[in-house]
C-alpha cells in the first residue's frame, strides 16, 4: 500500500510540475507578445528631396506615348534598336518651337531629341501601319547628327494619333517660318528704302548749296 501511495504522489507531482511548466511557458509567451519597449529605430541615412530638372519645365506636352525606336546603322546597313520608352512632342511656351523627345524606360536616357520641321516627313515602313520612318538632325548624343529613325507603336490607333499631332506641329512650325521670312523681307525692303532715301538726300545737297550761292 505504501508503494502505491508513493506512486500516486509521484504521478501527481509530475503532473503538477508539467502543468506549472506549461503555464509558465504560456505566461512568458504572452508577456513577450504584449510587452512594448517603445523603442524607435531611426534611419541610418536621411535622404532629402531633390528637385529634378528635365529641361521640359518651359514646354507643353502635346502628346506622350509609349513606343519602340530604331536607328539605321549606315555602316552595318541594318536597323538597330535605340530604346523602348515614352516619346513626347513638346511645344515651348515662349518661342512656340516644337521638338520630339524620347527617353528610355528606367534609365530615362535620351534616345531621340530633334526639332519638328517641315523637312521631317513621316513615311510608312514596309507597309506597316504601326510604324513611321523619318530623317532628322538629332541632338540626343550631344551633337547634331543626320539620323534615319523608325518608330513602332503598339496599335494602329496610337500610330495614327502620333502622326496627327506630329503633322499639326509641322504646320505650326512651317507657318512660323513663313512669318519670319515675311518679316525678314519687310525689314529688307525698309532697309533698301532708307538707303535710297539717304542717297537722294546726298544727291540733292550740292544743288541746294549752289542755289544759295
C-alpha positions in Angstrom: 0.0 0.0 0.0 2.8 2.4 0.9 4.3 1.7 -2.5 1.1 2.5 -4.3 0.7 5.7 -2.3 4.2 6.8 -3.2 3.5 6.1 -6.9 0.3 8.1 -6.8 2.1 11.1 -5.1 4.9 10.9 -7.7 2.4 11.0 -10.6 0.6 13.9 -9.1 3.8 15.8 -8.6 4.9 15.1 -12.2 1.5 16.3 -13.5 1.6 19.4 -11.3 5.2 20.1 -12.4 4.4 19.7 -16.1 1.3 21.9 -15.8 3.2 24.6 -14.0 5.9 24.5 -16.6 3.3 24.8 -19.4 1.6 27.6 -17.6 4.8 29.4 -17.0 5.7 29.0 -20.7 2.4 30.5 -21.7 2.8 33.4 -19.4 6.3 34.1 -20.8 5.0 33.9 -24.4 2.1 36.3 -23.6 4.5 38.7 -21.8 6.7 38.7 -24.9 3.8 39.4 -27.2 2.3 42.2 -25.1 5.5 43.9 -23.9 6.2 47.1 -25.8 9.6 48.7 -25.2 8.6 51.9 -27.0 12.0 52.0 -28.8 12.1 53.7 -32.2 14.7 52.8 -34.8 16.0 55.9 -36.6 17.2 55.5 -40.2 21.0 55.4 -40.6 20.9 57.8 -43.6 18.4 60.7 -44.0 17.6 61.4 -47.6 16.4 64.9 -48.7 14.1 65.6 -51.6 16.0 66.9 -54.7 14.3 68.8 -57.5 15.0 67.0 -60.8 15.4 69.4 -63.8 14.5 67.6 -67.0 14.7 70.6 -69.4 11.0 70.3 -70.1 9.8 72.7 -67.5 9.0 75.5 -70.0 7.3 73.2 -72.6 3.8 72.0 -73.0 3.2 68.3 -73.8 1.3 67.8 -77.0 1.4 64.0 -76.8 3.1 61.4 -74.6 3.0 57.8 -75.8 4.9 54.5 -75.4 6.9 53.3 -78.4 10.0 51.5 -79.6 12.6 53.4 -81.5 15.2 52.1 -84.1 18.1 53.8 -85.7 19.5 52.9 -89.1 23.2 51.9 -88.9 24.8 53.0 -92.1 28.0 51.1 -91.6 26.2 47.8 -90.8 23.3 48.6 -93.2 20.8 47.5 -90.7 18.2 48.7 -88.2 19.4 48.7 -84.5 17.1 49.1 -81.5 17.6 52.5 -79.9 15.3 52.0 -77.0 11.8 51.5 -75.6 10.1 54.3 -73.7 8.0 57.4 -73.8 8.0 59.6 -76.9 6.8 63.2 -76.4 6.1 66.1 -78.7 6.8 69.3 -76.8 6.0 72.9 -77.6 8.0 75.7 -75.9 5.7 78.2 -74.0 7.6 81.3 -75.1 9.1 80.6 -78.6 6.5 78.2 -79.8 9.2 75.9 -81.2 8.2 72.2 -81.2 10.5 69.2 -80.7 10.4 65.4 -80.4 11.9 63.9 -77.3 12.1 60.3 -76.3 13.6 58.7 -73.2 14.3 55.1 -72.5 12.3 53.3 -69.7 14.0 53.0 -66.3 17.3 54.8 -67.2 15.5 57.8 -68.7 18.4 58.2 -71.2 17.5 60.4 -74.2 17.4 58.4 -77.4 15.8 61.0 -79.7 15.8 64.7 -79.5 15.2 66.9 -82.5 13.1 69.8 -83.8 9.9 69.2 -85.7 10.1 70.9 -89.0 8.5 70.6 -92.5 11.6 68.6 -93.7 10.9 65.7 -91.2 8.2 63.9 -93.1 6.8 60.7 -91.7 6.6 57.7 -94.0 5.3 54.1 -93.5 7.9 51.4 -93.1 7.4 48.4 -95.4 3.7 48.9 -95.5 3.2 48.7 -91.7 0.5 51.0 -90.4 2.0 50.9 -86.9 5.4 52.2 -87.9 6.8 55.5 -89.1 10.2 56.3 -90.7 11.8 59.8 -91.0 15.1 61.7 -91.3 16.1 64.3 -88.7 19.0 66.2 -87.4 19.1 64.6 -84.0 20.8 66.0 -80.8 20.4 63.1 -78.4 24.2 62.4 -78.3 25.1 66.0 -77.6 25.9 66.9 -81.2 23.8 67.3 -84.3 23.7 64.1 -86.5 21.7 63.2 -89.5 19.7 60.1 -88.5 17.2 57.8 -90.0 14.7 56.8 -87.4 12.0 54.1 -87.3 9.4 54.2 -84.6 6.9 51.4 -83.8 3.7 51.8 -81.8 1.6 49.2 -80.0 -1.6 49.8 -82.1 -2.7 51.4 -85.4 -4.7 54.0 -83.4 -1.6 55.0 -81.4 0.4 55.4 -84.6 -2.2 57.4 -86.3 -2.7 59.7 -83.3 1.0 60.3 -83.2 1.1 61.2 -86.9 -1.8 63.6 -86.5 -0.1 65.5 -83.7 3.2 65.4 -85.4 1.9 66.8 -88.7 -0.1 69.5 -86.8 3.1 70.6 -85.2 4.8 70.6 -88.6 2.2 73.0 -90.0 2.6 75.3 -87.0 6.4 75.3 -87.4 6.0 75.9 -91.1 3.7 78.9 -90.6 6.1 80.4 -88.1 8.9 80.0 -90.6 6.8 81.8 -93.3 6.1 84.6 -90.8 9.8 85.0 -90.1 10.5 85.1 -93.8 7.9 87.8 -94.4 9.3 89.8 -91.5 12.8 89.4 -92.9 11.6 90.6 -96.4 9.8 93.6 -94.9 12.9 94.5 -92.9 15.0 94.2 -96.1 12.6 96.4 -98.1 12.6 99.0 -95.3 16.4 99.0 -95.2 16.5 99.4 -99.0 14.1 102.4 -98.8 16.2 104.0 -96.2 19.3 103.6 -98.3 17.6 105.0 -101.4 16.3 108.0 -99.3 19.8 108.6 -98.0 21.3 108.6 -101.4 18.7 111.0 -102.7 19.4 113.5 -99.9 23.1 113.3 -100.6 22.4 113.9 -104.4 20.2 117.0 -103.7 22.6 118.6 -101.2 25.1 120.1 -103.7 22.3 121.6 -105.9 20.8 123.4 -102.9 24.2 124.7 -102.0 24.7 126.1 -105.5 21.3 127.8 -105.4 22.2 129.5 -102.1 25.5 130.8 -103.6 
